Amino acid sequence: MLTRRLVLLAPFVTALPALAQQRKGPLHAAVGAKKKSEQATLPAPSPANTPLGPVDTTARWAIVEDYDSGATILDKAADERMPPSSMTKLMTLYIVLSRLKQGRLKLTDELPVSTKAWKTGGSKMFVQVGTTVSVEDLIRGIVVDSGNDACVVLAEAISGSEEQFADLMNQTGKKLGLINSHFVNATGWPDDDHYMCARDIATISRDLIAEFPEYYHYDSEKTFTYNKIKQYNRNPMVERGTADGLKTGHTEAGGYGLVASTQRGNRRIIVVLNGMATARERFEEGERLTDWAFTNFEDVRLFAAGDVVQEAPVWLGTSPTVPLVGAHDLVATMPRNWRQKGKIQVSFATPIRAPVAKGRPLGHITITGDGLPTWDAPLVAGMDVERLSLPGRAMAVLVHYITGS
């Protein structure tokens, strides 16, 4: 079997539209001066892997992803197990929002507060034992206040106990394709058997934004008042307006962590950092790496879903060719100078024998070039192609042997 390739060189590429819009200007200045004690305890910067070469960060674990393409543009131990602290609550929220979408919960439902929930330590929204709290307030209590007590109320209402809810978290994680996560509680309370990796946190963040856009506005709320107690959003990038979600966390074992999502123009970036020495450092690194991602990379829409990328010949089909299309929008995240270096290549096995079913995987489109990340996406059949009848096949074979075509 032969493989046919079509190479589209950089001059063609320059005509492709760019989605991303770059925000100009210097990086954000730090707010206030660091204390000497903080400076003394900060870890020394060490490099993360990027398509542009090493980039230093003080985070022990880090990943930066493009939301639309899913491309990883910075990676530092992103698949390594780590204590996720309160970033765990993104999985708790995912299950809660899934129940809302399924109609199994309502924002107005009032859930009872148990003694366990009331006594739960750490950050709290300050629910009171023996009372009930609406699902909407509990969501705000998690997103804004990082309330451990709110998590326990929801876990008990959904699964009967926090332990059973943790089982549901693990089942859900497998369905979402999390690669290195295991949950034993709904809050991220320290436990040696409770872990996530930075890539999994980025995955659950993308899923929350993509699947539940109608609830994502809670993430950008800067304050929440419950039980006459006003609390401020614990995500410093949300406070500053440099992100519109998602979560922070801190434990002794895991250090200070942050997952933040920022949209500028038509482009969205997700940054996950963990293992930093101070709250200030996670904020500064979060803003710095967000700016770095927007400044140095762009999204390029190569083809919209269903657009014909290439016509491929079909052997013994009712149509001589079948269109190769993307099953979804073909968006690549590339360094901003990629047009001078890159080439687009379409490949497919030939001959393609009829019958061909619409949606059948037939080939790939790739971008390659010196200093560029390799980008690859599948191409599928854009229509059905039936097999010729017996007389038609006989005639086609005869013509092929006579003409060689």
N, C-alpha and C positions, 0 to 999 in steps of 0.2 A: 504494500500500500504506500502510495506517495503522499507527501505533504506539500500542499501548495501554499506559498506565502506571498502576500502583497505588502510591500514596504512603502510607507508614506513618509518622505523625508521632511526635514525641518521647514523648508519654504512653504509647504502646504500647511504645516502646523500653525504658522503665524496667523492664519486666517481664522483659527478656532477662537470662539469667545471665551473670555475669562469671567468666572463668577465672582471671584473674590474682590473686595475693595480694601485697599490698604489705608489704615488710619495713620496719618502722618504725625510727627512730633516726637519729642524725647520720651524716654521711659518715665514712668511715674516716679517722682521723688519720694523717698521714704518719709513717713509722717513722724516727726520728732526724731530725737537722737537715741541711739541704742545706749542702754546702761552698760557700764564696763563689765558688770557681772555677766550680762547676756553675751557680749562680745567674746568673753573668755571661754564660754561653753559651746560656741557654735562649732559644728563639725567643719573640717577643711573641705573646700569644694573638690569634687572628683567628677570625672567625665561621664556623661551619658552618651549613648549612641544616637546619631542622627544622620540623615542622608548628606548633610553638609559637613560631616566630620564631628569630632568630639565637642560637646558643649558641657561646661562645668555646671554643677548644681550641688547645693548642700543637702538636698534630699537624699535619703538612703535608697528610697524606692520612688520611681517616677515614670509616668507615661504621659505623652501629649498626643491626642488623636484628633483628626478631622472628623466632624460629625457626619457630613454627607457622604464622603467616600469611605470612611472607616479606616483611613490610612494612619499608621503609626508614624509620627514624625519625630518623636523622641522616646527613648527607651532606656531606663536604668533599672535593672533587676525587676522588670515589670511582671515577670511570671513567678517570682519568688514569694513564698509564703511570708506574710507579715501580720502583726496584730492590727486589725482594721479600725479598732475603737468605734467611735460613733458613726463612722462611714458605713458600718453594718446596717444602720437604720434605713439606708436606701433600699435594701432588700425587704425590710419590714414594710416600707411605704409601697413598694411594688406590689406586694400581696394585697395590701389594703386597697390600693387603686384598682387592682384587678377585680376585687370583690365589688367595688362600686360600678365598674364598667359592666360586670355581669348582672347587676341588679340584686346582688346578694347582700349588699349594704347600701345605706343611704346616708348622705351627709347629715341629715337631721336625726338619724338614729341616736338614741341615748344609751350609752353603755355604762354598766355598773363598775365602780371602783372598789377593788378588793383590798384587803389589808396588805397583801403582798405588794400590789401596785403602789399603795400609799407609802409603804416603808422602803421602796426601792431607792437606793442611794445614787449619788452622782448628780448630774444635771437633771433638773425637774421643771415641769410646768405647774407643779404644786396642786395636783388633784387631791380631793378630800375623800377619805374612806367613807363608804356608805352613801355617797352621792352618785349621780350619773353625769356623764359628759358626752356632748355630741361628737359624732365622728369628725365633723369639720373642725371643731376646736382641738381634737386630738391630733389631727393632721398638722394644724398650725403649731401645736405644742411640740411636735417632733421636728418640723422644718425650721421653725424660728428658735425655739427654746432648747432643742435637742433633748427633749424630756424623756428620760428613761421610764418614768412612771407612765407616760402616755403610751409608750411602746408595750408595756406590760398589760395595760387595760385592753388595747386592741388585740394583742396576742391571745389573751384569755377569752375574749369575746369570739374570736374566729376559730380557735382550736381547742378551747377548754383549759389549756395550761400553756405556760411559756415553753415547757419542754416539748410538748406536742407541736407547738408552733415552730420550734426549731427544726423538727422533722419536715414540716411543710416547707420551710426555707430551703432545706437541702434538696428536696424534691424539685422545687421551683428552679433552683440553681442549675440542676442537671438539664432541665428543659430549656433554659436560656443559654446553655453551652458554657457555663462558667467552668474554667479549667483548673482552678486551684483554690477552691473555697470550701470551708466547712463551718457550719454554724451550730452553736450550742445555746444561744440565747438571742433575744430580739433586739438587744441594745448595743452589743459590742463590749459588754463588761468583760474584763480580762479573764481569759481561760486558755490554757496551753493548747486545747483542742479546738479553739475557735480562731479561724484565720481566713484571710482572703489574699489575693494578689492585686497589684495595681491595675493590671489589665482587666480583671473581673470587675473592679469598681468602675472602670471606664465603660465596660459593657453594660452593666446595670444602669448606669447614668444615661447612656444613649437610649436604652429601652424605655426608661421612664419618660424621657422627653418625646420620643417618637410615638409611643403607644398611648400616652395620657396627656396630650397637649392641653386639654381643658382644665387640668388640675395643676399645671406647671406654674401658674401665676402665684401659687402659695410660696414658691421658692424665693420670689423676689420681694416678699413682705419684709420690711425692715424692723418692725416691732409687732409684738403681740401681747395683749393684756388679758390675763385670766386670773380669776380669784383676786381681783384688784391689784395684781402684781404685773407691772409692765417690764417686759424683757426685750432685749435687742437681738436681732439676728446674729448668730455666732459666726456666720461666714463673713470675714472682713471685706472680701471682694464685693459681696452684695451690699454691705454697708456703704462702700465707696462708689458703688454703681459701675464697677469694672467687671462684674459678672451678674448673671440673673439667677443663679443657683450654683451648687446643690448642697454641700455639707462640709463640716469640719469634724475633727476628732482629736483626742489626745489620751494616751495612756503612758505610764512609765516605760513600759516595754517597747511601745511603738513610736514614742515621741509625738510630735505635733504633725497632724495630717490635714489635707484639704483636697476636696474635689470641687472644681468650679467649671462652669460652662459660660461662655461668652459669645454673643453674636454681634458681628459687625457687618453691615450690609447684608449680603445673601449668604454669608459664611459663618459657621459656628465651630468653635474649638472647645474640646474638653481636656482639662488638665487635672491629673491626679498626682499628688505628692504626699509622701509620708516619711517619718523618721527624722524630722528636724528638731532642733534644740529649743526653739522658742516660738511663741505665737506670732511674733513680729516677722520672724524669718519665713514662716510658711506663707504669710501674706505677701511679703516682698518677692519671694520666689514664684508664687502664683501669678502675680502681675507681670513679673519680668519674663517668664516663659510664655505667658499668653501673648504679650507684645512681640516676643521673638517669633512665635508661630505665625502670627498675622503678617509680620514684616517680611519674613523670608520665604513664605510658601503661598501658593494660590491654588484655587480649585479651577479646573478646566473641564467644561462640559464637552466631551467629544461627540457624543450622539445622544439624542433623547431616546427613551424606551420605544422600540418599534421602528426606529429609523433604519433604513437599509444601509449596512456597512459595506457589504460586498455581495455580489451574485455568485453563487457556487454552482458548477455544472452537476446535473443529476443524470445518472445512467439508467436508461429504460424507464423514464418517468413521463407522465402526461405533460409536464412542463420541462423544458431543457435545463432550467436553472431553478434554484431555490434561494430566496433572499436570506442572508445572514443578518440577524438583528440582535440588539441587546435585550435581555429580558427586563431590564430596568435602565434608568438613565445611566450612561457610562460617564462617570465623573472621576477624574484623576487629580490627586493632590501632588503638586510638583514644586520644586524650587523655582523661584521667579525667573531664572535665566535658562529654563529648560528648553526653550525653543531653539537656542543656538546649539544644543547638544543632542536633542532627542530625535528618535525616529519611531514611527508607529508601524507596527507589523501585524497583518492579519494572516492567520494560518488555519488550514483545515485539511482533513484527510480527503484524498480523492482516489478513485471515484466515489461519489455519494450515491448509493444504490437506492432506487425507489422500492417500496414506498417510504415517504418521509412524513412524519407527523409534526405538525406545528408545535414549537416549543422544544423539540428534540435538540440536545446539545450537539453542535457540529464543529465548533472551532473556538478560537481565542483571538482576542486583540490585545496586544502588548505595547508598552512603551519601554524602550531601553536607551541607554546612552551613558557615556562616561560621567561619573559623579551624580547619576540620577538613581533614585530607587526604582527597582523593577516593578512595573505595574502590569497586572494581567486581569482580564475579565472574560468570562465565557460568552460565546455567541451561539444563538439558537436559531432553528428554522423559523422563518417568519410566516410560513403558510404550509398547508398540507400539499403533498405531491403524490398522487396515486401512481400505481404501477401500470404501465401499458398493458393492454390485452395481449393475448398470445400472438395474434397476427401482427399487432403493432410492434411487439418485441422482436419478432422475426425480421420485420422490415428494418428496424433500427439496427440490428446486428448486421444485416446485409449491407446497409448503407455504410456502417462503420468500416467493414472490411474492404469495401470498394473505394471509399473516399479517404479512409484513415481519420475521419473526424467523429 
